[in-house]
Structure formats: C-alpha cells, structure tokens
Amino acid sequence: MKQIFNSGNYSQKANLAFLILRIVIGSVMLTHGLGKLSMLFNSNPVQFPDPVGIGATASLAFTVFAEVVCSFLLIFGIATRFAATVLLINMAVAILVIHAQDVFGVKELAVLYSLTYLTIAIVGAGKISIDNLIYKKFSQ
C-alpha cells in the first residue's frame, strides 16, 4: 500500500515538471469527462458505446469515473499511480476497441494521453503532491 503513494526521489525541477504535467493533463481530460458526466445524469436513455459488454450505462459510469474522478486525483496528486492506471486503461479501450478500425490520426490523441498516463504511473506524483504527504505519514 505504501508504494502506491511513493512520490519518488527526484530533483526540484523534476518535481515541478511532474506537478505541471499532472495539472495540465488532468485538467484537459477533466473537460472530456464533464460532458460525459452530464450524459450520466440526463433523463434520456444512455447512448454510449459498450466496448467490453457491460452495458452502456456501466461503460459511461466507468468512463466518467476515469475522466472526472481520476483526473481530480491526478491534479491533486492523490493515489496518483492508481488514477493514472485507470486513465491508461480507459485510453487503451478507446485506442484498441472504440477506434480500432480508425486511421492513426483519429486515435493519435488517445495514444498521447496513454503515454502520458503510463509515464505518470511509473514515476509517481513527485514531491509536490498529497501522495508525498501520505507517504511521509506511512514512513514514520
């Protein structure tokens, strides 16, 4: 459990870069998720792709969880590796299932998001994060 919150041992510049990366990528993805959030609570029947066979509403709910909740976690650096992994899975489904037959130009943005989430999942949040505070608490 402690390793989930490990914020790494990086230079000040790297920690600042990780903060900027988390804020920017989290904020941009959050804009995608907020539109879907309104779809989830709309009175109309859910019209959303069901790429893994769990139903349109469940697929939309998972996507909203990833793009809204996990984006907030990423921005603030809370359970960052978990959040980045969930977002990576979400983008993998977009690339490999939703846009599987599309040309690369259509899935290019999802590939860039995926590589960013993979990087964040590997390196962690950096010291400028709530993960760092939690990690310090576990280390005492």
Secondary structure, 3 states (H helix, E strand, C coil): CHHHHCCCCCCHHHHHHHHHHHHHHHHHHHHHHHHHHHHHCCCCCCCCCCCCCCCHHHHHHHHHHHHHHHHHHHHHCCCHHHHHHHHHHHHHHHHHHHCCCCCHHHHHHHHHHHHHHHHHHHHCCCCCCHHHHHHHHHHC
